[in-house]
Amino acid sequence: MTDRDGPKAQARSSPEGAGPEATTPAFVAFGKYQLFASLGRGGMADVYLAVARGPLGFRKLAVVKQVRAQHAANPQFVELFLDEARLSARLNHPNIVHTYEVGEHDGAYFIAMEYLAGVSLDRVLRRVRRSRRPLDEGFCLRVVTDALSGLEHAHTLRDYDGSPLGIVHRDVSPHNVLVTYDGRTKLCDFGLAKAKHAQSVTEVGVLKGKVAYMSPEQATSGQVDARSDVFAMGLVLWELLVGEPLLSASSAGHTLEKLVSGPIPRVSTRRPVDSALDGLVARALERRPEDRFASAGEMRDALEGILLRRPYRHTDVARVLAEGFRDAREQVEQKISAHMGMIEAAAEGSERRVKAKDTALPPTTQLSRLSESLSGVSTVSSIASIPRGPVESVPLRAPPRSSVLPWVLGLVLLGVVAVTAVVVALVPSTSAPPGARVP
């Protein structure tokens, strides 16, 4: 059996870059984040689009993945989630979704990640199937090459003592490869990743991941290494080039049967492709791990060799997305803009209420009360609404070389000294008590 709800559930649980739902109500305060749109529901967590708040009007969009309330008391679920969190925090690569922080708020564990304006490869492929227009080879090569760079980083990551972490993603699929509107590719969702120092224990007999994107060894024995992810990336590349998944079947059982013993046709049997590319995909899809590319980096380098002969830039990828997802992008941007405006309006209202309450107080008391008020409200007031006029610079002028002012000041000083001398002379002397000093 599988431990997730299938490809459709996976599409919902890979939200970094997906659009917010239109029916989502106003924001909910969650620590320093304001959650204002639902992005998806996975097997054990809910995912929200949020804005992080900070001092001086700081605002930043983020994706917050939060353990569901019904699983928060289950140590096994929590440990699985924390494994993903700890691993994600260690990954730092341009082709992997960046993790901002891992934390806990009011008993709820969460991961905060970067928000990506873009779409998943799954959405790209769904559009391809509707239009019946194949993707350009260059697009397929550029996207998979970049994703392989992210995989290579994860596979070769070392612990603080220099020992290999042995990370295997185990869930590489079009749902977990994101392409931004500026043409960059990001690998996401390491929720099923295997690592050397993971705290949770893998259940025997339970398949981790989607059967249609598994390697034969992952589906049969569960014993995987980096070459298992290479096979999965070969499946992704095959699907991008052909437009249909290689292992599609009516059921998970039939898919598993095709994976283990069915024929693996070459891409060239479905569409004309470069012979070198045809052989490259076939090598990635060898059933025996030792016959595949030894690493994601080796497969990436082979793809780069083809791209050197036929360059395909990130701007070319961006152009494809602009043509296919312009309306979807505008709709998402409008939703985000509306939510951000609502958040700012609420912050301004909170700020005005605090100011109106304390205007009659002396300055020092105003600061004290304002600090107390802000520490007690869930929505931090923003000073972004304070009008910001240009800062004027006033030049300093040097005094004139000749002036009567020094003479006037000198006469005044002499008068003060004289008066002081008279007063001291008239005051009678008093003896200080023992041990005291006379100033």
Contacts in CASP RR format, 6 or more apart in sequence:
PFRMAT RR
TARGET T0000
AUTHOR 0000-0000-0000
METHOD contacts of the structure
MODEL  1
MTDRDGPKAQARSSPEGAGPEATTPAFVAFGKYQLFASLGRGGMADVYLA
VARGPLGFRKLAVVKQVRAQHAANPQFVELFLDEARLSARLNHPNIVHTY
EVGEHDGAYFIAMEYLAGVSLDRVLRRVRRSRRPLDEGFCLRVVTDALSG
LEHAHTLRDYDGSPLGIVHRDVSPHNVLVTYDGRTKLCDFGLAKAKHAQS
VTEVGVLKGKVAYMSPEQATSGQVDARSDVFAMGLVLWELLVGEPLLSAS
SAGHTLEKLVSGPIPRVSTRRPVDSALDGLVARALERRPEDRFASAGEMR
DALEGILLRRPYRHTDVARVLAEGFRDAREQVEQKISAHMGMIEAAAEGS
ERRVKAKDTALPPTTQLSRLSESLSGVSTVSSIASIPRGPVESVPLRAPP
RSSVLPWVLGLVLLGVVAVTAVVVALVPSTSAPPGARVP
1 206 0 8 1.000
1 207 0 8 1.000
2 206 0 8 1.000
2 207 0 8 1.000
2 208 0 8 1.000
2 209 0 8 1.000
2 210 0 8 1.000
2 211 0 8 1.000
2 252 0 8 1.000
3 203 0 8 1.000
3 206 0 8 1.000
3 207 0 8 1.000
3 208 0 8 1.000
3 209 0 8 1.000
4 10 0 8 1.000
4 13 0 8 1.000
4 42 0 8 1.000
4 43 0 8 1.000
4 209 0 8 1.000
4 210 0 8 1.000
5 42 0 8 1.000
5 43 0 8 1.000
6 210 0 8 1.000
7 122 0 8 1.000
7 173 0 8 1.000
7 175 0 8 1.000
7 210 0 8 1.000
7 212 0 8 1.000
9 41 0 8 1.000
9 42 0 8 1.000
9 43 0 8 1.000
10 171 0 8 1.000
10 173 0 8 1.000
10 175 0 8 1.000
10 176 0 8 1.000
10 210 0 8 1.000
11 120 0 8 1.000
11 122 0 8 1.000
11 175 0 8 1.000
12 40 0 8 1.000
12 41 0 8 1.000
12 42 0 8 1.000
13 40 0 8 1.000
13 41 0 8 1.000
13 42 0 8 1.000
13 43 0 8 1.000
13 45 0 8 1.000
13 47 0 8 1.000
13 189 0 8 1.000
14 120 0 8 1.000
14 122 0 8 1.000
14 175 0 8 1.000
14 176 0 8 1.000
14 178 0 8 1.000
14 188 0 8 1.000
14 189 0 8 1.000
15 39 0 8 1.000
15 40 0 8 1.000
15 47 0 8 1.000
15 49 0 8 1.000
15 63 0 8 1.000
16 39 0 8 1.000
16 63 0 8 1.000
16 97 0 8 1.000
16 113 0 8 1.000
16 114 0 8 1.000
16 115 0 8 1.000
16 116 0 8 1.000
16 178 0 8 1.000
16 186 0 8 1.000
16 188 0 8 1.000
17 39 0 8 1.000
17 63 0 8 1.000
17 115 0 8 1.000
17 116 0 8 1.000
17 117 0 8 1.000
17 118 0 8 1.000
17 119 0 8 1.000
17 120 0 8 1.000
17 178 0 8 1.000
17 180 0 8 1.000
18 39 0 8 1.000
18 40 0 8 1.000
18 119 0 8 1.000
18 120 0 8 1.000
19 37 0 8 1.000
19 39 0 8 1.000
19 49 0 8 1.000
19 328 0 8 1.000
19 332 0 8 1.000
19 335 0 8 1.000
20 36 0 8 1.000
20 37 0 8 1.000
20 38 0 8 1.000
20 39 0 8 1.000
20 49 0 8 1.000
20 332 0 8 1.000
20 335 0 8 1.000
20 336 0 8 1.000
20 339 0 8 1.000
21 37 0 8 1.000
21 38 0 8 1.000
21 39 0 8 1.000
22 335 0 8 1.000
24 36 0 8 1.000
24 37 0 8 1.000
24 38 0 8 1.000
26 36 0 8 1.000
26 342 0 8 1.000
27 34 0 8 1.000
27 35 0 8 1.000
27 36 0 8 1.000
27 51 0 8 1.000
27 339 0 8 1.000
27 342 0 8 1.000
27 343 0 8 1.000
27 346 0 8 1.000
28 34 0 8 1.000
28 35 0 8 1.000
28 36 0 8 1.000
29 378 0 8 1.000
29 379 0 8 1.000
30 50 0 8 1.000
30 64 0 8 1.000
30 66 0 8 1.000
30 105 0 8 1.000
30 108 0 8 1.000
30 110 0 8 1.000
31 105 0 8 1.000
31 378 0 8 1.000
32 52 0 8 1.000
32 53 0 8 1.000
32 54 0 8 1.000
32 380 0 8 1.000
33 50 0 8 1.000
33 51 0 8 1.000
33 52 0 8 1.000
33 53 0 8 1.000
33 62 0 8 1.000
33 64 0 8 1.000
33 112 0 8 1.000
34 50 0 8 1.000
34 51 0 8 1.000
34 53 0 8 1.000
34 343 0 8 1.000
34 379 0 8 1.000
35 48 0 8 1.000
35 49 0 8 1.000
35 50 0 8 1.000
35 64 0 8 1.000
36 48 0 8 1.000
36 49 0 8 1.000
36 50 0 8 1.000
36 51 0 8 1.000
36 339 0 8 1.000
36 342 0 8 1.000
36 343 0 8 1.000
37 48 0 8 1.000
37 49 0 8 1.000
37 335 0 8 1.000
37 336 0 8 1.000
37 339 0 8 1.000
38 46 0 8 1.000
38 47 0 8 1.000
38 48 0 8 1.000
38 49 0 8 1.000
39 47 0 8 1.000
39 48 0 8 1.000
39 49 0 8 1.000
39 63 0 8 1.000
40 46 0 8 1.000
40 47 0 8 1.000
41 47 0 8 1.000
44 67 0 8 1.000
44 68 0 8 1.000
44 71 0 8 1.000
44 77 0 8 1.000
44 80 0 8 1.000
44 81 0 8 1.000
45 65 0 8 1.000
45 66 0 8 1.000
45 67 0 8 1.000
45 68 0 8 1.000
45 71 0 8 1.000
45 81 0 8 1.000
46 65 0 8 1.000
46 66 0 8 1.000
46 68 0 8 1.000
47 63 0 8 1.000
47 64 0 8 1.000
47 65 0 8 1.000
47 66 0 8 1.000
48 63 0 8 1.000
48 64 0 8 1.000
48 66 0 8 1.000
49 61 0 8 1.000
49 62 0 8 1.000
49 63 0 8 1.000
49 115 0 8 1.000
49 336 0 8 1.000
49 339 0 8 1.000
50 61 0 8 1.000
50 62 0 8 1.000
50 63 0 8 1.000
50 64 0 8 1.000
50 112 0 8 1.000
51 59 0 8 1.000
51 60 0 8 1.000
51 61 0 8 1.000
51 62 0 8 1.000
51 339 0 8 1.000
51 340 0 8 1.000
51 343 0 8 1.000
52 58 0 8 1.000
52 59 0 8 1.000
52 60 0 8 1.000
52 61 0 8 1.000
52 62 0 8 1.000
52 100 0 8 1.000
52 112 0 8 1.000
53 59 0 8 1.000
53 380 0 8 1.000
53 382 0 8 1.000
54 380 0 8 1.000
56 383 0 8 1.000
56 384 0 8 1.000
57 382 0 8 1.000
57 383 0 8 1.000
57 384 0 8 1.000
59 340 0 8 1.000
59 343 0 8 1.000
59 382 0 8 1.000
59 384 0 8 1.000
61 115 0 8 1.000
61 336 0 8 1.000
62 100 0 8 1.000
62 112 0 8 1.000
62 113 0 8 1.000
62 114 0 8 1.000
62 115 0 8 1.000
63 112 0 8 1.000
63 113 0 8 1.000
63 114 0 8 1.000
63 115 0 8 1.000
64 110 0 8 1.000
64 111 0 8 1.000
64 112 0 8 1.000
64 113 0 8 1.000
65 110 0 8 1.000
65 111 0 8 1.000
65 112 0 8 1.000
65 113 0 8 1.000
66 108 0 8 1.000
66 109 0 8 1.000
66 110 0 8 1.000
67 77 0 8 1.000
67 78 0 8 1.000
67 81 0 8 1.000
67 108 0 8 1.000
67 109 0 8 1.000
67 110 0 8 1.000
69 108 0 8 1.000
71 77 0 8 1.000
71 78 0 8 1.000
72 78 0 8 1.000
72 107 0 8 1.000
72 108 0 8 1.000
72 109 0 8 1.000
76 200 0 8 1.000
78 109 0 8 1.000
79 199 0 8 1.000
79 200 0 8 1.000
80 191 0 8 1.000
80 200 0 8 1.000
81 109 0 8 1.000
81 111 0 8 1.000
82 102 0 8 1.000
82 109 0 8 1.000
82 199 0 8 1.000
83 191 0 8 1.000
83 193 0 8 1.000
83 195 0 8 1.000
83 198 0 8 1.000
83 199 0 8 1.000
83 200 0 8 1.000
84 111 0 8 1.000
84 190 0 8 1.000
84 191 0 8 1.000
84 193 0 8 1.000
85 99 0 8 1.000
85 102 0 8 1.000
85 103 0 8 1.000
85 109 0 8 1.000
85 111 0 8 1.000
86 102 0 8 1.000
87 167 0 8 1.000
87 190 0 8 1.000
87 191 0 8 1.000
87 193 0 8 1.000
87 195 0 8 1.000
87 198 0 8 1.000
88 97 0 8 1.000
88 99 0 8 1.000
88 102 0 8 1.000
88 111 0 8 1.000
88 113 0 8 1.000
88 190 0 8 1.000
89 99 0 8 1.000
89 101 0 8 1.000
89 102 0 8 1.000
90 157 0 8 1.000
90 165 0 8 1.000
91 99 0 8 1.000
91 153 0 8 1.000
91 154 0 8 1.000
91 157 0 8 1.000
91 190 0 8 1.000
92 98 0 8 1.000
92 153 0 8 1.000
93 149 0 8 1.000
93 150 0 8 1.000
93 153 0 8 1.000
93 154 0 8 1.000
94 149 0 8 1.000
94 150 0 8 1.000
94 184 0 8 1.000
95 146 0 8 1.000
95 147 0 8 1.000
95 149 0 8 1.000
95 150 0 8 1.000
95 153 0 8 1.000
95 184 0 8 1.000
95 185 0 8 1.000
95 186 0 8 1.000
95 187 0 8 1.000
96 150 0 8 1.000
96 153 0 8 1.000
96 154 0 8 1.000
96 186 0 8 1.000
96 187 0 8 1.000
96 188 0 8 1.000
97 113 0 8 1.000
97 114 0 8 1.000
97 116 0 8 1.000
97 178 0 8 1.000
97 186 0 8 1.000
97 187 0 8 1.000
97 188 0 8 1.000
98 113 0 8 1.000
98 114 0 8 1.000
99 111 0 8 1.000
99 112 0 8 1.000
99 113 0 8 1.000
99 114 0 8 1.000
100 112 0 8 1.000
100 113 0 8 1.000
100 114 0 8 1.000
101 111 0 8 1.000
101 112 0 8 1.000
102 109 0 8 1.000
102 110 0 8 1.000
102 111 0 8 1.000
102 112 0 8 1.000
103 109 0 8 1.000
103 110 0 8 1.000
103 111 0 8 1.000
103 112 0 8 1.000
104 110 0 8 1.000
113 188 0 8 1.000
116 178 0 8 1.000
116 180 0 8 1.000
116 186 0 8 1.000
117 180 0 8 1.000
117 181 0 8 1.000
117 329 0 8 1.000
117 332 0 8 1.000
117 333 0 8 1.000
118 178 0 8 1.000
118 179 0 8 1.000
118 180 0 8 1.000
118 181 0 8 1.000
118 321 0 8 1.000
118 325 0 8 1.000
118 329 0 8 1.000
119 178 0 8 1.000
119 179 0 8 1.000
119 321 0 8 1.000
119 325 0 8 1.000
119 328 0 8 1.000
120 174 0 8 1.000
120 175 0 8 1.000
120 176 0 8 1.000
120 177 0 8 1.000
120 178 0 8 1.000
120 179 0 8 1.000
121 143 0 8 1.000
121 174 0 8 1.000
121 175 0 8 1.000
121 177 0 8 1.000
121 178 0 8 1.000
121 179 0 8 1.000
121 236 0 8 1.000
121 240 0 8 1.000
122 173 0 8 1.000
122 174 0 8 1.000
122 175 0 8 1.000
123 325 0 8 1.000
124 135 0 8 1.000
124 174 0 8 1.000
124 179 0 8 1.000
124 321 0 8 1.000
125 174 0 8 1.000
125 239 0 8 1.000
125 240 0 8 1.000
125 243 0 8 1.000
127 324 0 8 1.000
127 325 0 8 1.000
128 134 0 8 1.000
128 135 0 8 1.000
128 243 0 8 1.000
129 243 0 8 1.000
129 244 0 8 1.000
134 241 0 8 1.000
134 242 0 8 1.000
134 243 0 8 1.000
134 271 0 8 1.000
135 240 0 8 1.000
135 241 0 8 1.000
135 243 0 8 1.000
135 320 0 8 1.000
136 312 0 8 1.000
136 316 0 8 1.000
136 320 0 8 1.000
137 241 0 8 1.000
137 273 0 8 1.000
137 274 0 8 1.000
137 277 0 8 1.000
137 310 0 8 1.000
138 307 0 8 1.000
138 310 0 8 1.000
138 312 0 8 1.000
138 316 0 8 1.000
139 240 0 8 1.000
139 312 0 8 1.000
139 316 0 8 1.000
139 317 0 8 1.000
139 320 0 8 1.000
140 237 0 8 1.000
140 240 0 8 1.000
140 241 0 8 1.000
141 277 0 8 1.000
141 303 0 8 1.000
141 306 0 8 1.000
141 307 0 8 1.000
141 312 0 8 1.000
142 185 0 8 1.000
142 307 0 8 1.000
142 312 0 8 1.000
142 313 0 8 1.000
142 314 0 8 1.000
142 316 0 8 1.000
142 317 0 8 1.000
143 177 0 8 1.000
143 179 0 8 1.000
143 185 0 8 1.000
143 240 0 8 1.000
143 317 0 8 1.000
144 233 0 8 1.000
144 234 0 8 1.000
144 236 0 8 1.000
144 237 0 8 1.000
144 240 0 8 1.000
144 303 0 8 1.000
145 300 0 8 1.000
145 303 0 8 1.000
145 304 0 8 1.000
145 307 0 8 1.000
146 184 0 8 1.000
146 185 0 8 1.000
147 172 0 8 1.000
147 177 0 8 1.000
147 185 0 8 1.000
147 187 0 8 1.000
147 233 0 8 1.000
147 236 0 8 1.000
148 233 0 8 1.000
148 296 0 8 1.000
148 297 0 8 1.000
148 299 0 8 1.000
148 300 0 8 1.000
148 303 0 8 1.000
149 296 0 8 1.000
149 297 0 8 1.000
149 300 0 8 1.000
150 187 0 8 1.000
150 296 0 8 1.000
151 169 0 8 1.000
151 172 0 8 1.000
151 187 0 8 1.000
151 226 0 8 1.000
151 229 0 8 1.000
151 233 0 8 1.000
151 296 0 8 1.000
151 297 0 8 1.000
152 295 0 8 1.000
152 296 0 8 1.000
152 297 0 8 1.000
152 300 0 8 1.000
154 167 0 8 1.000
154 169 0 8 1.000
154 187 0 8 1.000
154 190 0 8 1.000
154 193 0 8 1.000
155 166 0 8 1.000
155 167 0 8 1.000
155 168 0 8 1.000
155 226 0 8 1.000
155 229 0 8 1.000
155 295 0 8 1.000
155 296 0 8 1.000
156 164 0 8 1.000
156 295 0 8 1.000
157 164 0 8 1.000
157 165 0 8 1.000
157 166 0 8 1.000
157 167 0 8 1.000
158 164 0 8 1.000
158 165 0 8 1.000
159 165 0 8 1.000
159 196 0 8 1.000
159 197 0 8 1.000
163 196 0 8 1.000
164 196 0 8 1.000
165 195 0 8 1.000
165 196 0 8 1.000
165 197 0 8 1.000
166 194 0 8 1.000
166 195 0 8 1.000
166 196 0 8 1.000
166 225 0 8 1.000
166 226 0 8 1.000
167 190 0 8 1.000
167 193 0 8 1.000
167 194 0 8 1.000
167 195 0 8 1.000
167 196 0 8 1.000
168 193 0 8 1.000
168 194 0 8 1.000
168 195 0 8 1.000
168 224 0 8 1.000
168 225 0 8 1.000
168 226 0 8 1.000
168 228 0 8 1.000
168 229 0 8 1.000
169 176 0 8 1.000
169 187 0 8 1.000
169 190 0 8 1.000
169 192 0 8 1.000
169 193 0 8 1.000
169 229 0 8 1.000
169 232 0 8 1.000
170 192 0 8 1.000
170 193 0 8 1.000
170 194 0 8 1.000
170 208 0 8 1.000
170 209 0 8 1.000
170 218 0 8 1.000
170 224 0 8 1.000
170 228 0 8 1.000
170 229 0 8 1.000
171 189 0 8 1.000
171 190 0 8 1.000
171 191 0 8 1.000
171 192 0 8 1.000
171 193 0 8 1.000
171 208 0 8 1.000
171 209 0 8 1.000
171 210 0 8 1.000
171 213 0 8 1.000
172 187 0 8 1.000
172 213 0 8 1.000
172 229 0 8 1.000
172 232 0 8 1.000
172 233 0 8 1.000
172 236 0 8 1.000
173 210 0 8 1.000
173 212 0 8 1.000
173 213 0 8 1.000
173 232 0 8 1.000
173 236 0 8 1.000
174 236 0 8 1.000
174 239 0 8 1.000
174 240 0 8 1.000
175 189 0 8 1.000
175 210 0 8 1.000
176 187 0 8 1.000
176 188 0 8 1.000
176 189 0 8 1.000
177 185 0 8 1.000
177 186 0 8 1.000
177 187 0 8 1.000
177 188 0 8 1.000
177 236 0 8 1.000
178 185 0 8 1.000
178 186 0 8 1.000
178 187 0 8 1.000
178 188 0 8 1.000
179 185 0 8 1.000
179 186 0 8 1.000
179 317 0 8 1.000
179 321 0 8 1.000
180 186 0 8 1.000
181 318 0 8 1.000
181 321 0 8 1.000
181 322 0 8 1.000
181 325 0 8 1.000
181 329 0 8 1.000
182 314 0 8 1.000
182 318 0 8 1.000
183 314 0 8 1.000
183 315 0 8 1.000
183 317 0 8 1.000
183 318 0 8 1.000
183 321 0 8 1.000
184 314 0 8 1.000
184 317 0 8 1.000
185 317 0 8 1.000
192 208 0 8 1.000
192 209 0 8 1.000
194 202 0 8 1.000
194 208 0 8 1.000
194 224 0 8 1.000
202 208 0 8 1.000
207 214 0 8 1.000
207 218 0 8 1.000
207 219 0 8 1.000
207 222 0 8 1.000
208 218 0 8 1.000
208 222 0 8 1.000
211 219 0 8 1.000
211 247 0 8 1.000
211 252 0 8 1.000
211 253 0 8 1.000
211 255 0 8 1.000
211 256 0 8 1.000
211 259 0 8 1.000
212 235 0 8 1.000
212 245 0 8 1.000
212 247 0 8 1.000
212 248 0 8 1.000
212 249 0 8 1.000
212 255 0 8 1.000
213 232 0 8 1.000
213 235 0 8 1.000
213 236 0 8 1.000
213 247 0 8 1.000
214 228 0 8 1.000
214 232 0 8 1.000
214 259 0 8 1.000
215 224 0 8 1.000
215 227 0 8 1.000
215 228 0 8 1.000
215 229 0 8 1.000
215 231 0 8 1.000
215 232 0 8 1.000
215 289 0 8 1.000
216 231 0 8 1.000
216 259 0 8 1.000
216 260 0 8 1.000
216 287 0 8 1.000
217 223 0 8 1.000
217 224 0 8 1.000
217 228 0 8 1.000
217 289 0 8 1.000
218 224 0 8 1.000
218 228 0 8 1.000
219 256 0 8 1.000
219 259 0 8 1.000
219 260 0 8 1.000
220 260 0 8 1.000
225 289 0 8 1.000
226 295 0 8 1.000
226 296 0 8 1.000
227 289 0 8 1.000
227 292 0 8 1.000
227 293 0 8 1.000
227 294 0 8 1.000
227 295 0 8 1.000
228 289 0 8 1.000
229 296 0 8 1.000
230 284 0 8 1.000
230 292 0 8 1.000
230 293 0 8 1.000
230 295 0 8 1.000
230 296 0 8 1.000
230 299 0 8 1.000
231 284 0 8 1.000
231 285 0 8 1.000
231 286 0 8 1.000
231 289 0 8 1.000
231 292 0 8 1.000
233 284 0 8 1.000
233 296 0 8 1.000
233 299 0 8 1.000
234 281 0 8 1.000
234 284 0 8 1.000
234 285 0 8 1.000
234 299 0 8 1.000
235 245 0 8 1.000
235 246 0 8 1.000
235 247 0 8 1.000
235 285 0 8 1.000
237 281 0 8 1.000
237 284 0 8 1.000
238 246 0 8 1.000
238 267 0 8 1.000
238 281 0 8 1.000
238 285 0 8 1.000
239 245 0 8 1.000
239 246 0 8 1.000
241 267 0 8 1.000
241 270 0 8 1.000
241 271 0 8 1.000
241 273 0 8 1.000
241 277 0 8 1.000
241 281 0 8 1.000
242 267 0 8 1.000
242 270 0 8 1.000
242 271 0 8 1.000
244 270 0 8 1.000
246 264 0 8 1.000
246 265 0 8 1.000
246 285 0 8 1.000
247 255 0 8 1.000
247 258 0 8 1.000
247 259 0 8 1.000
248 255 0 8 1.000
249 255 0 8 1.000
249 257 0 8 1.000
249 258 0 8 1.000
264 282 0 8 1.000
264 285 0 8 1.000
264 287 0 8 1.000
266 278 0 8 1.000
266 279 0 8 1.000
266 281 0 8 1.000
266 282 0 8 1.000
267 273 0 8 1.000
267 277 0 8 1.000
267 278 0 8 1.000
267 281 0 8 1.000
267 282 0 8 1.000
268 275 0 8 1.000
268 278 0 8 1.000
274 306 0 8 1.000
276 306 0 8 1.000
277 306 0 8 1.000
280 299 0 8 1.000
280 302 0 8 1.000
280 303 0 8 1.000
280 306 0 8 1.000
283 291 0 8 1.000
283 292 0 8 1.000
283 293 0 8 1.000
284 292 0 8 1.000
284 293 0 8 1.000
284 299 0 8 1.000
285 292 0 8 1.000
286 292 0 8 1.000
293 299 0 8 1.000
293 302 0 8 1.000
321 329 0 8 1.000
322 329 0 8 1.000
344 382 0 8 1.000
344 384 0 8 1.000
344 385 0 8 1.000
346 379 0 8 1.000
347 379 0 8 1.000
347 380 0 8 1.000
347 381 0 8 1.000
347 382 0 8 1.000
347 384 0 8 1.000
347 385 0 8 1.000
348 382 0 8 1.000
348 385 0 8 1.000
349 381 0 8 1.000
350 377 0 8 1.000
350 379 0 8 1.000
350 381 0 8 1.000
351 381 0 8 1.000
351 382 0 8 1.000
351 383 0 8 1.000
351 385 0 8 1.000
354 370 0 8 1.000
354 373 0 8 1.000
354 374 0 8 1.000
354 381 0 8 1.000
357 369 0 8 1.000
357 373 0 8 1.000
358 365 0 8 1.000
358 366 0 8 1.000
358 369 0 8 1.000
358 370 0 8 1.000
358 373 0 8 1.000
359 366 0 8 1.000
361 369 0 8 1.000
374 380 0 8 1.000
374 381 0 8 1.000
432 438 0 8 1.000
END
